[in-house]
Amino acid sequence: MENTIRNRRKELGLSQEELVRKCGVSRQTVNAIENNKYDPTLALAFSLAKELCVTVDELFIPS
């Protein structure tokens, strides 16, 4: 599954550090998700979408 997290995060002017603080995960987790090396749990996917002001469907693209 691919995602638009990095692009959306940059559009909003958020650093990875700011996003991880808001979502309560490690920077390594966000980095792995942004690089398509890890698929988040459903709860984390919803948290990321909420913080990035998009829907889960807009954030994640089936490959």
All heavy atoms as TSV, in Angstrom:
chain	resi	resn	atom	element	x	y	z
A	1	MET	N	N	0.845	-1.171	0.000
A	1	MET	CA	C	0.000	0.000	0.000
A	1	MET	C	C	0.895	1.241	0.000
A	1	MET	O	O	1.825	1.335	0.771
A	1	MET	CB	C	-0.882	-0.026	1.239
A	1	MET	CG	C	-1.775	1.131	1.329
A	1	MET	SD	S	-2.966	1.152	2.690
A	1	MET	CE	C	-2.893	-0.407	3.432
A	2	GLU	N	N	0.603	2.170	-0.879
A	2	GLU	CA	C	1.351	3.416	-0.929
A	2	GLU	C	C	0.570	4.496	-0.185
A	2	GLU	O	O	-0.605	4.323	0.103
A	2	GLU	CB	C	1.591	3.815	-2.374
A	2	GLU	CG	C	2.457	2.807	-3.105
A	2	GLU	CD	C	2.883	3.286	-4.468
A	2	GLU	OE1	O	2.893	4.514	-4.696
A	2	GLU	OE2	O	3.200	2.427	-5.281
A	3	ASN	N	N	1.262	5.592	0.143
A	3	ASN	CA	C	0.582	6.646	0.879
A	3	ASN	C	C	1.098	8.019	0.475
A	3	ASN	O	O	2.128	8.136	-0.187
A	3	ASN	CB	C	0.743	6.427	2.382
A	3	ASN	CG	C	2.179	6.580	2.826
A	3	ASN	OD1	O	2.711	7.683	2.871
A	3	ASN	ND2	N	2.833	5.469	3.150
A	4	THR	N	N	0.351	9.025	0.885
A	4	THR	CA	C	0.703	10.416	0.585
A	4	THR	C	C	1.054	11.184	1.854
A	4	THR	O	O	0.970	12.411	1.881
A	4	THR	CB	C	-0.475	11.110	-0.135
A	4	THR	OG1	O	-1.624	11.080	0.732
A	4	THR	CG2	C	-0.807	10.442	-1.454
A	5	ILE	N	N	1.473	10.460	2.871
A	5	ILE	CA	C	1.733	11.092	4.174
A	5	ILE	C	C	2.813	12.159	4.082
A	5	ILE	O	O	2.628	13.277	4.557
A	5	ILE	CB	C	2.095	10.036	5.238
A	5	ILE	CG1	C	0.892	9.143	5.488
A	5	ILE	CG2	C	2.565	10.701	6.530
A	5	ILE	CD1	C	1.188	7.936	6.346
A	6	ARG	N	N	3.950	11.835	3.485
A	6	ARG	CA	C	5.054	12.804	3.416
A	6	ARG	C	C	4.606	14.079	2.690
A	6	ARG	O	O	4.841	15.188	3.177
A	6	ARG	CB	C	6.257	12.201	2.707
A	6	ARG	CG	C	7.421	13.193	2.580
A	6	ARG	CD	C	8.628	12.595	1.870
A	6	ARG	NE	N	9.292	11.680	2.780
A	6	ARG	CZ	C	9.543	10.395	2.494
A	6	ARG	NH1	N	9.215	9.886	1.333
A	6	ARG	NH2	N	10.149	9.630	3.378
A	7	ASN	N	N	3.951	13.919	1.543
A	7	ASN	CA	C	3.505	15.093	0.782
A	7	ASN	C	C	2.519	15.928	1.576
A	7	ASN	O	O	2.617	17.154	1.623
A	7	ASN	CB	C	2.871	14.669	-0.544
A	7	ASN	CG	C	3.873	14.074	-1.489
A	7	ASN	OD1	O	5.072	14.304	-1.379
A	7	ASN	ND2	N	3.389	13.293	-2.433
A	8	ARG	N	N	1.548	15.280	2.198
A	8	ARG	CA	C	0.531	16.001	2.967
A	8	ARG	C	C	1.153	16.681	4.181
A	8	ARG	O	O	0.825	17.823	4.501
A	8	ARG	CB	C	-0.586	15.039	3.382
A	8	ARG	CG	C	-1.717	15.692	4.086
A	8	ARG	CD	C	-2.427	16.695	3.194
A	8	ARG	NE	N	-3.466	17.350	3.974
A	8	ARG	CZ	C	-3.902	18.569	3.749
A	8	ARG	NH1	N	-3.441	19.245	2.732
A	8	ARG	NH2	N	-4.821	19.097	4.512
A	9	ARG	N	N	2.066	15.987	4.852
A	9	ARG	CA	C	2.737	16.547	6.031
A	9	ARG	C	C	3.494	17.814	5.642
A	9	ARG	O	O	3.410	18.842	6.319
A	9	ARG	CB	C	3.685	15.494	6.619
A	9	ARG	CG	C	4.479	15.962	7.805
A	9	ARG	CD	C	5.310	14.853	8.398
A	9	ARG	NE	N	6.257	14.239	7.494
A	9	ARG	CZ	C	7.415	14.791	7.096
A	9	ARG	NH1	N	7.744	15.998	7.504
A	9	ARG	NH2	N	8.234	14.130	6.296
A	10	LYS	N	N	4.197	17.760	4.505
A	10	LYS	CA	C	4.952	18.931	4.051
A	10	LYS	C	C	4.033	20.067	3.618
A	10	LYS	O	O	4.340	21.234	3.853
A	10	LYS	CB	C	5.904	18.534	2.931
A	10	LYS	CG	C	7.069	17.713	3.445
A	10	LYS	CD	C	8.053	17.359	2.354
A	10	LYS	CE	C	9.231	16.604	2.954
A	10	LYS	NZ	N	10.268	16.349	1.933
A	11	GLU	N	N	2.905	19.731	2.994
A	11	GLU	CA	C	1.924	20.755	2.615
A	11	GLU	C	C	1.454	21.536	3.836
A	11	GLU	O	O	1.212	22.737	3.758
A	11	GLU	CB	C	0.701	20.123	1.949
A	11	GLU	CG	C	0.901	19.673	0.535
A	11	GLU	CD	C	-0.319	18.919	-0.014
A	11	GLU	OE1	O	-1.361	18.862	0.673
A	11	GLU	OE2	O	-0.208	18.377	-1.132
A	12	LEU	N	N	1.315	20.837	4.946
A	12	LEU	CA	C	0.846	21.467	6.183
A	12	LEU	C	C	1.982	22.089	6.990
A	12	LEU	O	O	1.748	22.699	8.042
A	12	LEU	CB	C	0.110	20.428	7.049
A	12	LEU	CG	C	-1.188	19.883	6.460
A	12	LEU	CD1	C	-1.721	18.752	7.319
A	12	LEU	CD2	C	-2.221	20.982	6.309
A	13	GLY	N	N	3.220	21.912	6.530
A	13	GLY	CA	C	4.370	22.482	7.223
A	13	GLY	C	C	4.729	21.767	8.512
A	13	GLY	O	O	5.301	22.373	9.418
A	14	LEU	N	N	4.364	20.487	8.605
A	14	LEU	CA	C	4.665	19.701	9.805
A	14	LEU	C	C	5.956	18.915	9.628
A	14	LEU	O	O	6.199	18.354	8.562
A	14	LEU	CB	C	3.556	18.687	10.085
A	14	LEU	CG	C	2.216	19.199	10.557
A	14	LEU	CD1	C	1.214	18.052	10.607
A	14	LEU	CD2	C	2.340	19.845	11.914
A	15	SER	N	N	6.764	18.862	10.671
A	15	SER	CA	C	7.935	17.985	10.657
A	15	SER	C	C	7.483	16.590	11.096
A	15	SER	O	O	6.394	16.429	11.659
A	15	SER	CB	C	9.002	18.506	11.616
A	15	SER	OG	O	8.557	18.376	12.962
A	16	GLN	N	N	8.332	15.603	10.833
A	16	GLN	CA	C	8.013	14.255	11.322
A	16	GLN	C	C	7.863	14.290	12.834
A	16	GLN	O	O	6.977	13.645	13.385
A	16	GLN	CB	C	9.109	13.260	10.938
A	16	GLN	CG	C	8.985	12.699	9.573
A	16	GLN	CD	C	9.972	11.570	9.311
A	16	GLN	OE1	O	10.910	11.344	10.068
A	16	GLN	NE2	N	9.756	10.862	8.225
A	17	GLU	N	N	8.721	15.047	13.501
A	17	GLU	CA	C	8.690	15.121	14.968
A	17	GLU	C	C	7.350	15.657	15.470
A	17	GLU	O	O	6.787	15.145	16.436
A	17	GLU	CB	C	9.839	15.998	15.457
A	17	GLU	CG	C	10.193	15.792	16.903
A	17	GLU	CD	C	10.574	14.367	17.253
A	17	GLU	OE1	O	11.314	13.716	16.499
A	17	GLU	OE2	O	10.117	13.883	18.312
A	18	GLU	N	N	6.815	16.680	14.818
A	18	GLU	CA	C	5.520	17.236	15.216
A	18	GLU	C	C	4.409	16.209	15.002
A	18	GLU	O	O	3.527	16.061	15.852
A	18	GLU	CB	C	5.216	18.500	14.421
A	18	GLU	CG	C	6.121	19.663	14.776
A	18	GLU	CD	C	5.988	20.827	13.819
A	18	GLU	OE1	O	6.057	20.600	12.591
A	18	GLU	OE2	O	5.819	21.972	14.305
A	19	LEU	N	N	4.460	15.503	13.883
A	19	LEU	CA	C	3.438	14.503	13.593
A	19	LEU	C	C	3.490	13.345	14.582
A	19	LEU	O	O	2.451	12.890	15.057
A	19	LEU	CB	C	3.591	13.989	12.159
A	19	LEU	CG	C	2.535	13.008	11.677
A	19	LEU	CD1	C	1.131	13.604	11.778
A	19	LEU	CD2	C	2.822	12.552	10.254
A	20	VAL	N	N	4.689	12.884	14.941
A	20	VAL	CA	C	4.776	11.751	15.866
A	20	VAL	C	C	4.278	12.146	17.252
A	20	VAL	O	O	3.655	11.337	17.931
A	20	VAL	CB	C	6.202	11.152	15.943
A	20	VAL	CG1	C	6.668	10.673	14.598
A	20	VAL	CG2	C	7.205	12.085	16.552
A	21	ARG	N	N	4.532	13.385	17.649
A	21	ARG	CA	C	4.028	13.838	18.955
A	21	ARG	C	C	2.502	13.837	18.972
A	21	ARG	O	O	1.885	13.415	19.943
A	21	ARG	CB	C	4.543	15.241	19.278
A	21	ARG	CG	C	5.679	15.216	20.271
A	21	ARG	CD	C	6.102	16.590	20.734
A	21	ARG	NE	N	7.194	17.051	19.880
A	21	ARG	CZ	C	7.169	18.155	19.137
A	21	ARG	NH1	N	6.129	18.948	19.158
A	21	ARG	NH2	N	8.182	18.488	18.383
A	22	LYS	N	N	1.901	14.283	17.883
A	22	LYS	CA	C	0.438	14.334	17.808
A	22	LYS	C	C	-0.183	12.939	17.753
A	22	LYS	O	O	-1.287	12.737	18.248
A	22	LYS	CB	C	0.000	15.139	16.586
A	22	LYS	CG	C	0.313	16.609	16.698
A	22	LYS	CD	C	-0.134	17.359	15.464
A	22	LYS	CE	C	0.116	18.834	15.634
A	22	LYS	NZ	N	-0.738	19.654	14.812
A	23	CYS	N	N	0.528	11.984	17.126
A	23	CYS	CA	C	-0.029	10.634	16.950
A	23	CYS	C	C	0.443	9.642	18.005
A	23	CYS	O	O	-0.080	8.534	18.091
A	23	CYS	CB	C	0.329	10.109	15.558
A	23	CYS	SG	S	-0.501	11.012	14.247
A	24	GLY	N	N	1.452	10.023	18.790
A	24	GLY	CA	C	1.922	9.147	19.863
A	24	GLY	C	C	2.686	7.925	19.389
A	24	GLY	O	O	2.561	6.856	19.986
A	25	VAL	N	N	3.447	8.071	18.311
A	25	VAL	CA	C	4.279	6.968	17.817
A	25	VAL	C	C	5.715	7.468	17.679
A	25	VAL	O	O	5.990	8.648	17.852
A	25	VAL	CB	C	3.775	6.433	16.454
A	25	VAL	CG1	C	2.400	5.809	16.587
A	25	VAL	CG2	C	3.766	7.515	15.395
A	26	SER	N	N	6.620	6.560	17.339
A	26	SER	CA	C	8.018	6.959	17.181
A	26	SER	C	C	8.262	7.540	15.789
A	26	SER	O	O	7.516	7.285	14.846
A	26	SER	CB	C	8.941	5.755	17.398
A	26	SER	OG	O	8.830	4.849	16.316
A	27	ARG	N	N	9.331	8.320	15.684
A	27	ARG	CA	C	9.703	8.883	14.397
A	27	ARG	C	C	10.061	7.776	13.411
A	27	ARG	O	O	9.786	7.869	12.220
A	27	ARG	CB	C	10.880	9.848	14.550
A	27	ARG	CG	C	11.128	10.677	13.299
A	27	ARG	CD	C	12.370	11.537	13.396
A	27	ARG	NE	N	13.576	10.770	13.613
A	27	ARG	CZ	C	14.173	10.005	12.691
A	27	ARG	NH1	N	13.671	9.906	11.481
A	27	ARG	NH2	N	15.279	9.359	12.976
A	28	GLN	N	N	10.652	6.708	13.924
A	28	GLN	CA	C	11.001	5.568	13.067
A	28	GLN	C	C	9.749	4.951	12.438
A	28	GLN	O	O	9.774	4.522	11.293
A	28	GLN	CB	C	11.776	4.509	13.857
A	28	GLN	CG	C	13.167	4.933	14.245
A	28	GLN	CD	C	13.230	5.716	15.552
A	28	GLN	OE1	O	12.203	6.121	16.116
A	28	GLN	NE2	N	14.425	5.967	16.038
A	29	THR	N	N	8.664	4.921	13.202
A	29	THR	CA	C	7.404	4.379	12.678
A	29	THR	C	C	6.885	5.230	11.532
A	29	THR	O	O	6.541	4.718	10.463
A	29	THR	CB	C	6.344	4.285	13.795
A	29	THR	OG1	O	6.819	3.393	14.811
A	29	THR	CG2	C	5.014	3.781	13.259
A	30	VAL	N	N	6.843	6.539	11.729
A	30	VAL	CA	C	6.361	7.435	10.678
A	30	VAL	C	C	7.287	7.358	9.467
A	30	VAL	O	O	6.828	7.313	8.324
A	30	VAL	CB	C	6.222	8.886	11.190
A	30	VAL	CG1	C	5.966	9.859	10.043
A	30	VAL	CG2	C	5.102	8.980	12.204
A	31	ASN	N	N	8.584	7.317	9.701
A	31	ASN	CA	C	9.542	7.214	8.606
A	31	ASN	C	C	9.308	5.936	7.798
A	31	ASN	O	O	9.292	5.958	6.563
A	31	ASN	CB	C	10.966	7.260	9.150
A	31	ASN	CG	C	11.987	7.364	8.054
A	31	ASN	OD1	O	11.843	8.148	7.135
A	31	ASN	ND2	N	13.018	6.554	8.138
A	32	ALA	N	N	9.113	4.817	8.482
A	32	ALA	CA	C	8.876	3.539	7.800
A	32	ALA	C	C	7.568	3.575	7.008
A	32	ALA	O	O	7.506	3.069	5.887
A	32	ALA	CB	C	8.852	2.395	8.812
A	33	ILE	N	N	6.531	4.193	7.561
A	33	ILE	CA	C	5.249	4.302	6.854
A	33	ILE	C	C	5.414	5.189	5.618
A	33	ILE	O	O	4.966	4.829	4.529
A	33	ILE	CB	C	4.142	4.850	7.775
A	33	ILE	CG1	C	3.863	3.865	8.907
A	33	ILE	CG2	C	2.862	5.113	6.986
A	33	ILE	CD1	C	3.006	4.436	10.024
A	34	GLU	N	N	6.077	6.336	5.779
A	34	GLU	CA	C	6.275	7.246	4.650
A	34	GLU	C	C	7.061	6.584	3.516
A	34	GLU	O	O	6.848	6.889	2.350
A	34	GLU	CB	C	7.024	8.505	5.100
A	34	GLU	CG	C	6.167	9.478	5.851
A	34	GLU	CD	C	6.854	10.783	6.165
A	34	GLU	OE1	O	8.078	10.920	5.944
A	34	GLU	OE2	O	6.157	11.692	6.653
A	35	ASN	N	N	7.958	5.679	3.868
A	35	ASN	CA	C	8.784	4.995	2.873
A	35	ASN	C	C	8.185	3.661	2.423
A	35	ASN	O	O	8.876	2.849	1.807
A	35	ASN	CB	C	10.199	4.796	3.414
A	35	ASN	CG	C	10.951	6.105	3.472
A	35	ASN	OD1	O	11.062	6.803	2.483
A	35	ASN	ND2	N	11.444	6.450	4.651
A	36	ASN	N	N	6.915	3.453	2.746
A	36	ASN	CA	C	6.176	2.252	2.334
A	36	ASN	C	C	6.837	0.954	2.792
A	36	ASN	O	O	6.753	-0.062	2.117
A	36	ASN	CB	C	5.962	2.240	0.816
A	36	ASN	CG	C	5.156	3.424	0.355
A	36	ASN	OD1	O	4.086	3.704	0.884
A	36	ASN	ND2	N	5.664	4.153	-0.620
A	37	LYS	N	N	7.467	0.994	3.973
A	37	LYS	CA	C	8.098	-0.204	4.522
A	37	LYS	C	C	7.279	-0.803	5.659
A	37	LYS	O	O	7.626	-1.843	6.189
A	37	LYS	CB	C	9.506	0.124	5.012
A	37	LYS	CG	C	10.417	0.539	3.876
A	37	LYS	CD	C	11.809	0.801	4.342
A	37	LYS	CE	C	12.605	1.344	3.194
A	37	LYS	NZ	N	13.721	0.581	2.818
A	38	TYR	N	N	6.203	-0.121	6.037
A	38	TYR	CA	C	5.373	-0.570	7.156
A	38	TYR	C	C	3.955	-0.073	6.931
A	38	TYR	O	O	3.747	1.097	6.606
A	38	TYR	CB	C	5.952	-0.014	8.466
A	38	TYR	CG	C	5.127	-0.305	9.693
A	38	TYR	CD1	C	5.092	-1.579	10.249
A	38	TYR	CD2	C	4.386	0.704	10.308
A	38	TYR	CE1	C	4.336	-1.840	11.379
A	38	TYR	CE2	C	3.630	0.441	11.447
A	38	TYR	CZ	C	3.615	-0.834	11.968
A	38	TYR	OH	O	2.861	-1.094	13.081
A	39	ASP	N	N	2.992	-0.963	7.081
A	39	ASP	CA	C	1.588	-0.574	7.014
A	39	ASP	C	C	1.084	-0.338	8.432
A	39	ASP	O	O	1.206	-1.219	9.290
A	39	ASP	CB	C	0.747	-1.675	6.355
A	39	ASP	CG	C	0.997	-1.778	4.859
A	39	ASP	OD1	O	1.403	-0.766	4.256
A	39	ASP	OD2	O	0.782	-2.866	4.300
A	40	PRO	N	N	0.531	0.834	8.701
A	40	PRO	CA	C	0.074	1.151	10.056
A	40	PRO	C	C	-1.166	0.356	10.449
A	40	PRO	O	O	-1.886	-0.153	9.595
A	40	PRO	CB	C	-0.242	2.635	9.987
A	40	PRO	CG	C	-0.649	2.843	8.568
A	40	PRO	CD	C	0.235	1.911	7.766
A	41	THR	N	N	-1.384	0.291	11.745
A	41	THR	CA	C	-2.628	-0.295	12.236
A	41	THR	C	C	-3.770	0.615	11.804
A	41	THR	O	O	-3.559	1.784	11.445
A	41	THR	CB	C	-2.630	-0.378	13.776
A	41	THR	OG1	O	-2.554	0.964	14.301
A	41	THR	CG2	C	-1.475	-1.218	14.293
A	42	LEU	N	N	-4.962	0.102	11.846
A	42	LEU	CA	C	-6.125	0.900	11.478
A	42	LEU	C	C	-6.254	2.122	12.386
A	42	LEU	O	O	-6.531	3.234	11.914
A	42	LEU	CB	C	-7.383	0.040	11.542
A	42	LEU	CG	C	-8.638	0.602	10.913
A	42	LEU	CD1	C	-8.402	1.009	9.468
A	42	LEU	CD2	C	-9.767	-0.412	10.981
A	43	ALA	N	N	-6.015	1.935	13.671
A	43	ALA	CA	C	-6.106	3.055	14.618
A	43	ALA	C	C	-5.089	4.142	14.274
A	43	ALA	O	O	-5.412	5.338	14.292
A	43	ALA	CB	C	-5.890	2.554	16.042
A	44	LEU	N	N	-3.862	3.742	13.940
A	44	LEU	CA	C	-2.841	4.723	13.586
A	44	LEU	C	C	-3.174	5.390	12.256
A	44	LEU	O	O	-2.967	6.586	12.093
A	44	LEU	CB	C	-1.455	4.064	13.537
A	44	LEU	CG	C	-0.301	4.979	13.140
A	44	LEU	CD1	C	-0.252	6.241	13.994
A	44	LEU	CD2	C	1.011	4.213	13.219
A	45	ALA	N	N	-3.702	4.651	11.310
A	45	ALA	CA	C	-4.094	5.222	10.023
A	45	ALA	C	C	-5.135	6.324	10.227
A	45	ALA	O	O	-5.041	7.402	9.625
A	45	ALA	CB	C	-4.629	4.138	9.093
A	46	PHE	N	N	-6.116	6.079	11.091
A	46	PHE	CA	C	-7.135	7.092	11.371
A	46	PHE	C	C	-6.532	8.290	12.093
A	46	PHE	O	O	-6.896	9.436	11.832
A	46	PHE	CB	C	-8.296	6.500	12.168
A	46	PHE	CG	C	-9.323	5.833	11.302
A	46	PHE	CD1	C	-9.359	4.456	11.181
A	46	PHE	CD2	C	-10.248	6.574	10.590
A	46	PHE	CE1	C	-10.293	3.827	10.372
A	46	PHE	CE2	C	-11.197	5.966	9.766
A	46	PHE	CZ	C	-11.215	4.586	9.664
A	47	SER	N	N	-5.604	8.042	13.000
A	47	SER	CA	C	-4.936	9.127	13.719
A	47	SER	C	C	-4.122	9.995	12.766
A	47	SER	O	O	-4.180	11.227	12.821
A	47	SER	CB	C	-4.036	8.540	14.811
A	47	SER	OG	O	-3.379	9.561	15.514
A	48	LEU	N	N	-3.372	9.358	11.871
A	48	LEU	CA	C	-2.590	10.105	10.881
A	48	LEU	C	C	-3.512	10.930	9.986
A	48	LEU	O	O	-3.247	12.110	9.730
A	48	LEU	CB	C	-1.759	9.139	10.026
A	48	LEU	CG	C	-0.568	8.481	10.722
A	48	LEU	CD1	C	-0.074	7.303	9.905
A	48	LEU	CD2	C	0.541	9.495	10.960
A	49	ALA	N	N	-4.584	10.327	9.522
A	49	ALA	CA	C	-5.526	11.029	8.652
A	49	ALA	C	C	-6.129	12.237	9.372
A	49	ALA	O	O	-6.241	13.324	8.794
A	49	ALA	CB	C	-6.625	10.081	8.189
A	50	LYS	N	N	-6.483	12.054	10.620
A	50	LYS	CA	C	-7.070	13.155	11.398
A	50	LYS	C	C	-6.076	14.310	11.528
A	50	LYS	O	O	-6.426	15.462	11.293
A	50	LYS	CB	C	-7.473	12.656	12.785
A	50	LYS	CG	C	-8.026	13.741	13.674
A	50	LYS	CD	C	-8.340	13.221	15.051
A	50	LYS	CE	C	-8.751	14.379	15.943
A	50	LYS	NZ	N	-8.624	14.062	17.349
A	51	GLU	N	N	-4.844	13.997	11.893
A	51	GLU	CA	C	-3.831	15.042	12.087
A	51	GLU	C	C	-3.457	15.715	10.771
A	51	GLU	O	O	-3.056	16.878	10.764
A	51	GLU	CB	C	-2.585	14.471	12.763
A	51	GLU	CG	C	-2.820	13.972	14.176
A	51	GLU	CD	C	-3.385	15.035	15.120
A	51	GLU	OE1	O	-3.116	16.241	14.927
A	51	GLU	OE2	O	-4.115	14.653	16.057
A	52	LEU	N	N	-3.587	15.000	9.663
A	52	LEU	CA	C	-3.238	15.556	8.354
A	52	LEU	C	C	-4.460	16.112	7.616
A	52	LEU	O	O	-4.369	16.512	6.461
A	52	LEU	CB	C	-2.528	14.493	7.511
A	52	LEU	CG	C	-1.173	14.039	8.084
A	52	LEU	CD1	C	-0.642	12.843	7.319
A	52	LEU	CD2	C	-0.170	15.188	8.085
A	53	CYS	N	N	-5.613	16.122	8.292
A	53	CYS	CA	C	-6.847	16.738	7.785
A	53	CYS	C	C	-7.315	16.142	6.454
A	53	CYS	O	O	-7.737	16.866	5.534
A	53	CYS	CB	C	-6.685	18.252	7.652
A	53	CYS	SG	S	-6.197	19.066	9.184
A	54	VAL	N	N	-7.218	14.820	6.352
A	54	VAL	CA	C	-7.712	14.107	5.171
A	54	VAL	C	C	-8.399	12.830	5.642
A	54	VAL	O	O	-8.329	12.468	6.819
A	54	VAL	CB	C	-6.573	13.741	4.187
A	54	VAL	CG1	C	-5.985	14.979	3.555
A	54	VAL	CG2	C	-5.507	12.917	4.854
A	55	THR	N	N	-9.045	12.141	4.719
A	55	THR	CA	C	-9.623	10.846	5.067
A	55	THR	C	C	-8.564	9.760	4.894
A	55	THR	O	O	-7.550	9.969	4.214
A	55	THR	CB	C	-10.821	10.505	4.152
A	55	THR	OG1	O	-10.338	10.335	2.818
A	55	THR	CG2	C	-11.895	11.582	4.207
A	56	VAL	N	N	-8.805	8.611	5.478
A	56	VAL	CA	C	-7.892	7.477	5.324
A	56	VAL	C	C	-7.790	7.099	3.849
A	56	VAL	O	O	-6.700	6.797	3.348
A	56	VAL	CB	C	-8.354	6.272	6.186
A	56	VAL	CG1	C	-7.531	5.029	5.880
A	56	VAL	CG2	C	-8.253	6.615	7.668
A	57	ASP	N	N	-8.908	7.158	3.132
A	57	ASP	CA	C	-8.906	6.836	1.704
A	57	ASP	C	C	-8.033	7.792	0.897
A	57	ASP	O	O	-7.440	7.391	-0.107
A	57	ASP	CB	C	-10.327	6.855	1.137
A	57	ASP	CG	C	-11.156	5.676	1.596
A	57	ASP	OD1	O	-10.567	4.669	2.020
A	57	ASP	OD2	O	-12.389	5.768	1.528
A	58	GLU	N	N	-7.963	9.041	1.312
A	58	GLU	CA	C	-7.119	10.008	0.618
A	58	GLU	C	C	-5.647	9.814	0.954
A	58	GLU	O	O	-4.782	10.155	0.158
A	58	GLU	CB	C	-7.524	11.442	0.980
A	58	GLU	CG	C	-8.882	11.845	0.446
A	58	GLU	CD	C	-9.336	13.189	0.993
A	58	GLU	OE1	O	-9.394	13.334	2.240
A	58	GLU	OE2	O	-9.627	14.059	0.171
A	59	LEU	N	N	-5.373	9.274	2.128
A	59	LEU	CA	C	-3.996	9.127	2.616
A	59	LEU	C	C	-3.324	7.864	2.087
A	59	LEU	O	O	-2.126	7.871	1.814
A	59	LEU	CB	C	-4.020	9.107	4.150
A	59	LEU	CG	C	-2.763	9.509	4.881
A	59	LEU	CD1	C	-2.295	10.886	4.466
A	59	LEU	CD2	C	-3.011	9.464	6.376
A	60	PHE	N	N	-4.100	6.791	1.931
A	60	PHE	CA	C	-3.528	5.518	1.520
A	60	PHE	C	C	-4.080	5.073	0.167
A	60	PHE	O	O	-5.293	5.117	-0.056
A	60	PHE	CB	C	-3.789	4.458	2.580
A	60	PHE	CG	C	-3.086	4.756	3.869
A	60	PHE	CD1	C	-3.738	5.443	4.881
A	60	PHE	CD2	C	-1.772	4.380	4.058
A	60	PHE	CE1	C	-3.081	5.762	6.061
A	60	PHE	CE2	C	-1.109	4.688	5.241
A	60	PHE	CZ	C	-1.765	5.371	6.235
A	61	ILE	N	N	-3.194	4.627	-0.689
A	61	ILE	CA	C	-3.557	4.229	-2.046
A	61	ILE	C	C	-3.199	2.756	-2.233
A	61	ILE	O	O	-2.028	2.391	-2.085
A	61	ILE	CB	C	-2.791	5.072	-3.079
A	61	ILE	CG1	C	-3.058	6.563	-2.834
A	61	ILE	CG2	C	-3.138	4.660	-4.490
A	61	ILE	CD1	C	-1.932	7.456	-3.193
A	62	PRO	N	N	-4.175	1.903	-2.534
A	62	PRO	CA	C	-3.842	0.493	-2.766
A	62	PRO	C	C	-2.878	0.360	-3.945
A	62	PRO	O	O	-3.027	1.053	-4.948
A	62	PRO	CB	C	-5.185	-0.164	-3.102
A	62	PRO	CG	C	-6.222	0.809	-2.679
A	62	PRO	CD	C	-5.589	2.173	-2.701
A	63	SER	N	N	-1.877	-0.503	-3.780
A	63	SER	CA	C	-0.905	-0.663	-4.873
A	63	SER	C	C	-1.253	-1.834	-5.763
A	63	SER	O	O	-2.103	-2.599	-5.542
A	63	SER	CB	C	0.485	-0.838	-4.319
A	63	SER	OG	O	0.541	-1.764	-3.268
